[in-house]
Amino acid sequence: MKLSAKQLGDLGEAHAATLLRQRGFKVSQLPANYPTYDLEVTGKGRNFLVSVKVSRKKQHVSIGSRSSVLRLSEGNYVFAFMPDGVPELTVLDPSQYRLLILPAERVRDDSLQVHDAYWAAKGGDVGYRVMVKGYGSHHRDMWPQWLQYTDAWELIE
């Protein structure tokens, strides 16, 4: 069954919360339309926010509007679920996805650098969403660095 974008996003948020709870964290869902972040996490002497992203078919992370990206801040994280070995994510079975656990400030800085350079060459950004693509030529240098954050639980534990 194909999930709507909202259903897939909700599934990703619930799954990220479950993974964090399994590691001993307390997780609270932030209110709908809370800016940039989806989960508030506490435990192990830490408090941080998580923005959850789920890609249905491609190796990419759709981060959001420029204003949303600018709110990504140090000490917080982006959890990005992407299909791995399947043509499309319909469930979040660990055998079917790759999870990147990225420092939020790295996502902010890297994604805006690529976004701004790409749109400057095309005459300027006209309000497109900020994305990082594993298959885009303009993302070629950054994507392998992001892949180093696959299952990077050591960043938060």
Secondary structure as UniProt FT lines:
FT   HELIX           5..22
FT   TURN            23..24
FT   STRAND          26..29
FT   TURN            32..33
FT   STRAND          39..43
FT   TURN            44..45
FT   STRAND          46..54
FT   STRAND          60..64
FT   HELIX           66..70
FT   TURN            74..75
FT   STRAND          77..83
FT   TURN            94..96
FT   STRAND          97..103
FT   HELIX           104..121
FT   TURN            122..123
FT   STRAND          130..133
FT   TURN            134..135
FT   HELIX           137..139
FT   TURN            140..141
FT   HELIX           142..147
FT   TURN            148..149
FT   HELIX           153..155
//
